[in-house]
């Protein structure tokens, strides 16, 4: 609390006033009351006087304090018979919201043995301002929302207690909205915003309001949050929960992921407008150990619950349709007491993706494992399945790294479902599980492959230009752009001309076409090369050969080559010219 350290003078003055301590000594028991945040060495109480014990008796009896806590908040000055502050006392850390807040200790004297019980009550100082969990609350409200509709707002949190805690909310004046304040069973405050006049998106599509939360301390502290309202087009029915209050009970040692309740709401609208999603409104305690499935309404445990810390939870529920119209309900969860603490696994750093060309030893994630128990019960081991190309390495303290142990190949396996198991050394041992998914991302490590090394096709001469000869195909086991294949004609020389003057190929489909009418008597066979290239960077490619054979047609008439003289007569000889292949 740097604020209090910087305000030491003011605190000393407050201490001098508050040290009119409440002292009662009945049958060896006394009680003092002091404010939190007192500086070390400040006077708490005169135990020698209040217990009626001579200071010399404290010295001769080797008086000592017995405090049932790791923190030594106070110390005994035996020479003066005074109890003084030994270290800074933070009431919020010591007792959270519990009131009154106190801790007990005993003064033990020897020869003869005497025991005196002392209770020290810690009074709250207004050292916290109410604070909202977010800087801005975004609401989407349909213009057809009826007046009187209420919208749950995020609650502000103030760890102080009593009059120093959050006392009220206020909303900057607005013609469309008014504020409604409510008090829960535990005394905490929350606010709703009610629509008091209709909205018109065509006139004003957005509204901005300021919500303030103030405590009752001296000096008074406050916090604000901006409310941004987006007005949506018509949707005239709000979801309605089947119950106004839901109740559930769960043991404190139930496993994370356990579904403890299911809530349901219906919307009378049809189709898309009747779809309902569920959510919690923000609680004062931002570390709420539950989460709700936004589609099914299942509520499951996601964090630690402890009966000794909080025996019940009161959660505000919201059911919202796609246009932001919401209905509200409440869930009260009672925690049944058992005596256990399981390890808690947290993914401190985990992207969920790794490239397939990552070498062995690549760090995939940083994992934190915490166990609130002590000794062997708090010593934890983290393991994963043995059939994975991954291993766990101890990093430092309660942190572990998840690293690769082997080379990865996305084409063989693209995803891994990793179950992390944390087990403590208690008897019986307690453990917890966490499932994470690791996706292996692609690199361009495969070239396209044709399904044939050589393709053969035939075409009748005198074909029409543009006729399709055949379609070739190549495949690439890579993914995405790395597997996108384009086909190209390698422009080798054919019969003295570039191949591209005879043929073309569709880069996407692989269909080869003739660009001209072919003549069997000129060229009987064409050999062309085709390249398949992927879209990787750099790209990979492979080639194949296509043989095009031209089939003959009877497209040439006989020709007279020369006249023959026989006995004074001319005899014409008809010679039918054939191609070499006939």
Secondary structure as the mmCIF struct_conf table of DSSP 4:
data_model
#
loop_
_struct_conf.conf_type_id
_struct_conf.id
_struct_conf.beg_label_comp_id
_struct_conf.beg_label_asym_id
_struct_conf.beg_label_seq_id
_struct_conf.end_label_comp_id
_struct_conf.end_label_asym_id
_struct_conf.end_label_seq_id
HELX_RH_AL_P HELX_RH_AL_P1 UNK A 2 UNK A 6
TURN_TY1_P TURN_TY1_P1 UNK A 7 UNK A 7
HELX_RH_AL_P HELX_RH_AL_P2 UNK A 8 UNK A 18
TURN_TY1_P TURN_TY1_P2 UNK A 19 UNK A 19
BEND BEND1 UNK A 20 UNK A 20
STRN STRN1 UNK A 26 UNK A 26
TURN_TY1_P TURN_TY1_P3 UNK A 27 UNK A 28
STRN STRN2 UNK A 29 UNK A 35
TURN_TY1_P TURN_TY1_P4 UNK A 36 UNK A 37
HELX_LH_PP_P HELX_LH_PP_P1 UNK A 38 UNK A 39
TURN_TY1_P TURN_TY1_P5 UNK A 40 UNK A 41
STRN STRN3 UNK A 43 UNK A 46
HELX_RH_AL_P HELX_RH_AL_P3 UNK A 47 UNK A 51
TURN_TY1_P TURN_TY1_P6 UNK A 52 UNK A 52
HELX_RH_AL_P HELX_RH_AL_P4 UNK A 55 UNK A 60
TURN_TY1_P TURN_TY1_P7 UNK A 61 UNK A 62
STRN STRN4 UNK A 64 UNK A 67
BEND BEND2 UNK A 68 UNK A 71
STRN STRN5 UNK A 74 UNK A 77
TURN_TY1_P TURN_TY1_P8 UNK A 78 UNK A 81
STRN STRN6 UNK A 82 UNK A 85
BEND BEND3 UNK A 87 UNK A 87
HELX_RH_AL_P HELX_RH_AL_P5 UNK A 91 UNK A 95
TURN_TY1_P TURN_TY1_P9 UNK A 96 UNK A 97
BEND BEND4 UNK A 99 UNK A 100
STRN STRN7 UNK A 101 UNK A 109
TURN_TY1_P TURN_TY1_P10 UNK A 110 UNK A 113
STRN STRN8 UNK A 114 UNK A 123
HELX_LH_PP_P HELX_LH_PP_P2 UNK A 124 UNK A 124
STRN STRN9 UNK A 131 UNK A 132
BEND BEND5 UNK A 133 UNK A 135
STRN STRN10 UNK A 136 UNK A 142
TURN_TY1_P TURN_TY1_P11 UNK A 143 UNK A 144
HELX_LH_PP_P HELX_LH_PP_P3 UNK A 145 UNK A 146
TURN_TY1_P TURN_TY1_P12 UNK A 147 UNK A 148
STRN STRN11 UNK A 150 UNK A 152
HELX_LH_PP_P HELX_LH_PP_P4 UNK A 154 UNK A 155
STRN STRN12 UNK A 156 UNK A 157
HELX_RH_3T_P HELX_RH_3T_P1 UNK A 162 UNK A 164
BEND BEND6 UNK A 165 UNK A 165
STRN STRN13 UNK A 166 UNK A 171
BEND BEND7 UNK A 175 UNK A 176
STRN STRN14 UNK A 177 UNK A 183
TURN_TY1_P TURN_TY1_P13 UNK A 185 UNK A 186
BEND BEND8 UNK A 187 UNK A 187
STRN STRN15 UNK A 189 UNK A 195
BEND BEND9 UNK A 197 UNK A 197
TURN_TY1_P TURN_TY1_P14 UNK A 201 UNK A 203
BEND BEND10 UNK A 205 UNK A 205
STRN STRN16 UNK A 206 UNK A 215
BEND BEND11 UNK A 218 UNK A 219
STRN STRN17 UNK A 222 UNK A 232
BEND BEND12 UNK A 233 UNK A 233
STRN STRN18 UNK A 240 UNK A 241
BEND BEND13 UNK A 242 UNK A 242
BEND BEND14 UNK A 244 UNK A 244
STRN STRN19 UNK A 245 UNK A 251
TURN_TY1_P TURN_TY1_P15 UNK A 252 UNK A 253
HELX_LH_PP_P HELX_LH_PP_P5 UNK A 254 UNK A 255
TURN_TY1_P TURN_TY1_P16 UNK A 256 UNK A 257
STRN STRN20 UNK A 259 UNK A 262
STRN STRN21 UNK A 265 UNK A 266
BEND BEND15 UNK A 268 UNK A 269
HELX_RH_3T_P HELX_RH_3T_P2 UNK A 271 UNK A 274
STRN STRN22 UNK A 276 UNK A 280
HELX_LH_PP_P HELX_LH_PP_P6 UNK A 281 UNK A 283
BEND BEND16 UNK A 284 UNK A 286
BEND BEND17 UNK A 289 UNK A 289
STRN STRN23 UNK A 290 UNK A 292
TURN_TY1_P TURN_TY1_P17 UNK A 294 UNK A 296
STRN STRN24 UNK A 298 UNK A 301
BEND BEND18 UNK A 303 UNK A 303
TURN_TY1_P TURN_TY1_P18 UNK A 307 UNK A 309
BEND BEND19 UNK A 311 UNK A 311
STRN STRN25 UNK A 312 UNK A 321
TURN_TY1_P TURN_TY1_P19 UNK A 322 UNK A 323
BEND BEND20 UNK A 324 UNK A 324
STRN STRN26 UNK A 326 UNK A 336
HELX_LH_PP_P HELX_LH_PP_P7 UNK A 337 UNK A 337
STRN STRN27 UNK A 344 UNK A 350
BEND BEND21 UNK A 352 UNK A 352
STRN STRN28 UNK A 353 UNK A 355
TURN_TY1_P TURN_TY1_P20 UNK A 356 UNK A 357
HELX_LH_PP_P HELX_LH_PP_P8 UNK A 358 UNK A 359
TURN_TY1_P TURN_TY1_P21 UNK A 360 UNK A 361
STRN STRN29 UNK A 363 UNK A 370
BEND BEND22 UNK A 373 UNK A 373
HELX_RH_3T_P HELX_RH_3T_P3 UNK A 375 UNK A 378
STRN STRN30 UNK A 380 UNK A 383
TURN_TY1_P TURN_TY1_P22 UNK A 386 UNK A 387
BEND BEND23 UNK A 388 UNK A 389
STRN STRN31 UNK A 390 UNK A 396
TURN_TY1_P TURN_TY1_P23 UNK A 397 UNK A 398
STRN STRN32 UNK A 399 UNK A 404
BEND BEND24 UNK A 406 UNK A 406
TURN_TY1_P TURN_TY1_P24 UNK A 410 UNK A 412
STRN STRN33 UNK A 415 UNK A 424
BEND BEND25 UNK A 425 UNK A 425
BEND BEND26 UNK A 427 UNK A 428
STRN STRN34 UNK A 431 UNK A 441
HELX_LH_PP_P HELX_LH_PP_P9 UNK A 442 UNK A 442
BEND BEND27 UNK A 444 UNK A 444
STRN STRN35 UNK A 449 UNK A 450
BEND BEND28 UNK A 451 UNK A 451
BEND BEND29 UNK A 453 UNK A 453
STRN STRN36 UNK A 454 UNK A 460
BEND BEND30 UNK A 461 UNK A 462
HELX_LH_PP_P HELX_LH_PP_P10 UNK A 463 UNK A 464
TURN_TY1_P TURN_TY1_P25 UNK A 465 UNK A 466
STRN STRN37 UNK A 468 UNK A 471
STRN STRN38 UNK A 474 UNK A 475
BEND BEND31 UNK A 478 UNK A 478
HELX_RH_3T_P HELX_RH_3T_P4 UNK A 480 UNK A 483
STRN STRN39 UNK A 486 UNK A 490
STRN STRN40 UNK A 493 UNK A 494
TURN_TY1_P TURN_TY1_P26 UNK A 495 UNK A 496
STRN STRN41 UNK A 497 UNK A 498
HELX_RH_3T_P HELX_RH_3T_P5 UNK A 499 UNK A 501
TURN_TY1_P TURN_TY1_P27 UNK A 502 UNK A 502
STRN STRN42 UNK A 503 UNK A 505
TURN_TY1_P TURN_TY1_P28 UNK A 507 UNK A 509
STRN STRN43 UNK A 511 UNK A 514
BEND BEND32 UNK A 515 UNK A 516
TURN_TY1_P TURN_TY1_P29 UNK A 520 UNK A 522
BEND BEND33 UNK A 524 UNK A 524
STRN STRN44 UNK A 525 UNK A 533
BEND BEND34 UNK A 535 UNK A 535
BEND BEND35 UNK A 537 UNK A 538
STRN STRN45 UNK A 541 UNK A 551
HELX_LH_PP_P HELX_LH_PP_P11 UNK A 552 UNK A 552
BEND BEND36 UNK A 554 UNK A 554
STRN STRN46 UNK A 559 UNK A 559
STRN STRN47 UNK A 563 UNK A 566
TURN_TY1_P TURN_TY1_P30 UNK A 567 UNK A 568
STRN STRN48 UNK A 569 UNK A 572
STRN STRN49 UNK A 575 UNK A 575
TURN_TY1_P TURN_TY1_P31 UNK A 580 UNK A 581
#
